Amino acid sequence: MDPTRDVLPGKWNDLQGQVRQKWGKLTTEDLTRLNGTTGELAGALQQRYGYSKPQAEIEINNWLRERDPQGKA
C-alpha cells in the first residue's frame, strides 16, 4: 500500500456505501469514525475480520484495483 497515494480521503463520502457492501461487518459507526485513510480502514478490517495488517492492506488494494483497473482511483 502506498500511503502517498491514499485515494480514500477525498472520496470517502462517496465510497462509504461501497466499503459497507464489500465489508459488511463494518458498522455505520465504524465508517463514520474513519477519516477515509487506508490505514484507518486497514485497522478496522483487522478489528472486525481478524485480518493481519498485511492481509488488510492486500484486501484494500485489491478492492481499489477492482474499482479502477486503470489505476486512476
C-alpha positions in Angstrom: 0.0 0.0 0.0 1.4 3.4 -1.0 0.4 5.9 1.8 1.3 8.8 -0.5 -1.3 7.6 -3.0 -4.1 7.4 -0.4 -7.2 7.9 -2.6 -9.8 7.3 0.1 -9.9 10.6 2.0 -11.0 12.7 -1.0 -13.7 10.2 -2.0 -14.6 8.9 1.4 -18.2 10.2 1.5 -18.9 8.6 -1.9 -17.1 5.3 -1.1 -18.6 4.6 2.3 -21.6 2.6 0.8 -19.3 0.6 -1.4 -17.0 -0.1 1.6 -20.0 -1.3 3.6 -21.1 -3.6 0.8 -17.7 -5.1 0.5 -17.0 -5.4 4.2 -20.4 -5.9 5.8 -19.1 -6.4 9.3 -18.1 -2.7 9.4 -20.7 -0.8 11.2 -22.1 2.6 10.3 -20.3 3.8 13.4 -17.1 2.4 12.1 -17.5 4.2 8.8 -18.4 7.5 10.5 -15.4 7.2 12.8 -12.9 6.5 10.0 -11.5 9.5 8.2 -11.1 7.6 5.0 -7.4 6.7 5.1 -6.4 3.3 4.1 -4.5 2.9 7.4 -7.7 3.5 9.4 -9.7 1.2 7.1 -7.0 -1.5 7.5 -7.2 -1.1 11.3 -11.0 -1.5 11.2 -10.7 -4.6 9.0 -8.2 -6.0 11.4 -10.6 -5.5 14.3 -13.7 -6.7 12.6 -12.4 -9.5 10.5 -9.2 -10.6 12.4 -7.0 -9.8 9.4 -3.3 -9.2 9.8 -2.1 -5.8 8.8 -0.6 -7.1 5.5 -3.7 -9.0 4.8 -5.9 -6.0 5.4 -3.7 -3.9 3.1 -3.9 -6.5 0.4 -7.7 -6.6 0.7 -7.9 -2.8 0.4 -5.5 -2.7 -2.6 -7.4 -5.5 -4.4 -10.7 -3.7 -3.8 -9.3 -0.4 -5.1 -8.0 -2.2 -8.2 -11.4 -3.8 -8.8 -13.0 -0.4 -8.7 -10.4 1.2 -11.0 -8.4 -1.3 -13.1 -6.6 1.6 -14.9 -5.1 2.8 -11.6 -6.8 6.1 -11.7 -8.6 5.7 -8.4 
